Amino acid sequence: MSIDIADTLLLIVTGFAVVLGALALLWLISAAIGRLFAGGTSAAAAPPPATAPAPPTADVPAPHLAAIAATVAAVTDGRGRVVSVRAPAHLATAWASEGRADQLASHRLRWNWEAAATRRSDRPPTAMSSAATASDHKGNP
């Protein structure tokens, strides 16, 4: 059975068109549901915020307050207002110590430092019997 290149391309293009059509349909459905829940109000009809932003506090820098106020105004179409902004407690030291503990716990522990310090090439050669070569470094067979 021979497959023609034109049939293969037609199958690919048809599949691509079906997927794009399904995605467009899902987009239209979600846009309709969004308009239904939004109540049909447009962003252009919303009045600008009537209250002035609060003066900057010592905890939060003024550019951060401006960004927060602009985000609230954009998300709520100008109907929201910023009542209070507080900076969270700085917990970097706790995160850093947890990271260090996790990093150190991930390493393999060496229990026999003396054996690691003296290598076999540093020791004087000794005659080992066949029984000694068959056992491990602790003398166990």
C-alpha positions in Angstrom: 0.0 0.0 0.0 1.6 3.3 -1.1 0.7 6.6 0.6 0.8 9.6 -1.7 2.4 12.8 -0.4 -0.6 14.8 -1.4 -2.9 12.7 0.8 -0.5 13.0 3.7 -0.4 16.8 3.4 -4.2 16.9 3.1 -4.5 14.9 6.3 -2.1 17.3 8.1 -3.8 20.4 6.9 -7.3 19.0 7.8 -6.1 18.1 11.3 -4.6 21.5 11.8 -7.8 23.2 10.7 -9.9 21.1 13.0 -7.7 21.9 16.0 -7.7 25.7 15.2 -11.5 25.6 14.8 -12.0 23.9 18.1 -9.7 26.4 19.8 -11.5 29.3 18.2 -14.8 27.9 19.4 -13.5 27.5 23.0 -12.2 31.1 22.9 -15.7 32.4 21.8 -17.4 30.4 24.5 -15.1 31.7 27.2 -15.4 35.3 25.9 -19.2 35.0 26.0 -19.2 33.6 29.5 -16.8 36.4 30.6 -19.2 39.0 29.2 -22.1 37.4 30.9 -20.4 37.5 34.3 -19.0 41.0 33.8 -22.5 42.3 33.3 -21.8 43.9 29.9 -20.1 47.0 31.4 -17.2 48.4 29.4 -14.0 49.8 30.7 -14.4 53.1 28.9 -17.6 53.9 30.8 -16.0 53.6 34.2 -15.2 56.8 36.0 -11.6 57.5 37.1 -10.9 56.9 40.8 -12.2 59.7 43.0 -9.8 59.3 45.9 -6.1 60.2 45.9 -3.6 57.5 46.8 -2.5 57.2 50.3 0.9 58.9 51.2 3.8 56.5 51.1 4.7 54.8 54.3 8.2 54.0 55.6 7.7 50.2 54.9 6.8 50.3 51.2 8.6 52.5 48.6 6.5 55.0 46.6 7.1 53.3 43.2 5.8 50.0 44.7 2.7 51.8 45.9 2.1 53.4 42.5 2.4 50.0 40.8 0.0 48.4 43.3 -2.5 51.2 42.8 -2.3 51.0 39.0 -2.8 47.2 39.1 -5.8 47.5 41.3 -7.3 50.2 39.1 -6.7 48.1 35.9 -8.1 44.9 37.4 -11.2 46.4 38.9 -11.9 48.9 36.1 -11.3 51.8 38.4 -13.9 50.6 41.0 -11.3 49.3 43.5 -9.2 51.3 46.0 -6.1 50.5 48.0 -6.9 50.8 51.7 -3.7 49.5 53.2 -0.3 48.2 52.1 2.1 46.6 54.5 5.4 44.9 53.8 5.7 41.4 55.1 8.3 40.4 57.6 11.7 39.7 56.1 12.2 35.9 56.4 15.4 35.6 54.2 17.5 34.3 57.1 15.1 31.4 57.8 15.0 30.5 54.1 18.8 30.7 53.8 19.4 28.5 56.8 16.9 25.9 55.5 18.7 26.0 52.2 22.1 25.5 53.8 20.7 22.6 55.9 19.2 21.0 52.9 22.4 21.4 50.9 24.6 20.0 53.6 22.2 17.1 54.2 22.4 16.0 50.6 26.1 15.2 50.7 27.5 11.8 51.5 28.9 11.5 55.0 32.4 10.0 55.5 32.6 8.0 58.6 36.2 6.8 58.4 38.3 10.0 57.8 41.6 8.3 58.8 41.3 5.7 56.1 40.6 8.4 53.5 43.6 10.5 54.6 46.2 7.7 54.2 46.0 6.2 50.7 47.3 2.7 49.8 50.2 4.3 47.9 51.3 6.1 51.0 51.6 3.0 53.1 54.6 0.8 53.1 54.2 -2.4 51.2 53.3 -5.4 53.3 53.0 -9.1 52.5 49.3 -10.0 52.5 48.1 -13.5 52.8 45.3 -14.9 50.6 43.0 -14.8 53.6 43.7 -11.1 54.2 43.1 -10.2 50.6 39.7 -12.0 50.7 38.5 -9.9 53.6 37.4 -6.2 53.6 39.3 -3.4 55.4 37.5 -4.2 58.7 38.7 -7.8 58.7 35.3 -9.2 57.8 35.3 -12.0 55.1 
